[in-house]
Amino acid sequence: MRNELFLSKRLETATFKLNLLLEITQSINDNLSTKELLDTYKKILVTNFSVGSFLLFVKNIDWQCVLNNGIYGIEDSDVNQFVEDFLHQLTDIENIVFINKLFVVIPITHHEKALAYLLITDKAKQKPSIRCRSASRS
């Protein structure tokens, strides 16, 4: 009985993860705009993973904040310098203190080159003041 419960829970978790992977893969295959892909990514983080507040920094020509969910305290013009000075050295998931909050930083890489950084923290109680630039369609 206990083993069946354990296996059932593992199957439920695996199904959950596969459905999320399918959702983002279908979004890519549907050739959605960058904005629509980011909206899907945000929905997955907030709805499925219950992530409260986060920032997503992406490298185009310079580093940009392309998603902000409830974080305040820096200007968009500071993002490139912040990423280059503090995040660029991170290769694994790590904790950092930034704008007086503890964040979990998740580097998103391809062939050991950072493409993006996801910063996650507890829910913020104030309005965001980081203005994320609209990402252009890729």
C-alpha positions, 0 to 999 in steps of 0.5 A: 500500500505504501509503495503504491502511494509512493509510485502514484505520487511519483507518477503525478509529479512526472505527469505534472512536469511533462505537461509543463514541458509540453505547454512551453514546447507547444508555444514554441512550435506555434511560433508565438511572439516573444511576448506570448512566450514570456507570458506563458513562462510567467504563467507557468512560474506563478500558477504551476510553481507558485513563484511569488516574485521574480525577475528574468534577465535576458541577453540581447545586445545588452542584458535586459529585464524582460519579465518582472513579477512584483520586484522594485528597487532598481532602474532598467538602465542598471540591469546590464551593469548588475548582470555583468558585475554580479550574475555573470560569474554564476554557473549554478543555482545560488542564493544572493542578496539583492535590493535587500532581499534574498534571491535564488538565482537560476542561470539559464545557459547553452553550451556554458554561455549564459543566455538568461538569469531567473531571480526568484524571491518571496512575494513583494508587497510593493509595486514594481518599479523596474520597467522591463523593456518589451522584448522584440519578436525573435 
